[in-house]
Amino acid sequence: MGKKISIGALISGGGTNLQAIIDACESGMIDGKMVFVGSDNPDARGLERGVKHKIPTFVVNYKSIIQDYKKEPEQVILPDDFDLNDILSKQHLFSDNAATEKVKSFITTRAVAEAKLLEEMKSYPFDLLVLAGFMRNFTPYFIDRVNTDPGVQRIMNIHPALLPSFPGVDGYGDTFRYGCKVGGCTVHFVDYGEDSGPIIGQKAFQINEDDTLDSIKEKGLKLEWDLYTKCIQLVAQGRLKTVKMSYTLKNGKILQRTVVKIAQPA
Ligand code: GRF
């Protein structure tokens, strides 16, 4: 076994994925060590899981930052290096020409919160940041300050659907309501869009006539714990790289996409 990677985690809720990752680090299934657990939500029950395992925890209360901005926007202190136009030109969370007040206030409040997250994370150097049920989208402000090494992706997310179907906050619900006969989960690197980054791994399950939303969530979560730990171990083993692919379609258009390549074990 080589060197262990340092892993930081961000959560918003119960943290069962976080628990699976902590357990996999402790059992040696992941050659890694969890160095912090952060949350946007002071009531996230998963924070206790970190405390129980003696992992440093912190909270950046997004909700109160957003409320403060809504009350008195001019009182909110922006990060010194905040450049709204740069972020607007890169982000893919909203359609390109959507520089409305709503979008501007979204970007501004998120960047204020993200600067606080970065400040907290500074104390705990990490190789990989895993989002484990973290229910916030990052702006390019945060992503660019974590992914500082060109070509090295350091932010991983788990999504409860087979992407690119059903991005957003309710993957299992959307899968169920659509009437899909197969559901699943996806682990991917985070890019400037919503659940749109390069896919690392996916697992699928059958949806039967007698399945309910609850039974689907249950099947999905079990697969998530297994998939997420395996994908993190691929990083620990240095087996992932991203490659820019270019395809010429039948209509002559060029399709470009950054994809993940997985190397064989050494
Ligand atoms: C998971 O289904 C994850 O895919 C989604 O939120 C849920 C978090 O569950 N993003 P938990 O907090 O890890 O138990």
Residues whose N, C-alpha, C, O or C-beta is under 5 A from the ligand:
A	BS01	GRF	G13 G14 G15 T16 N17 L18 A132 G133 I158 H159 P160
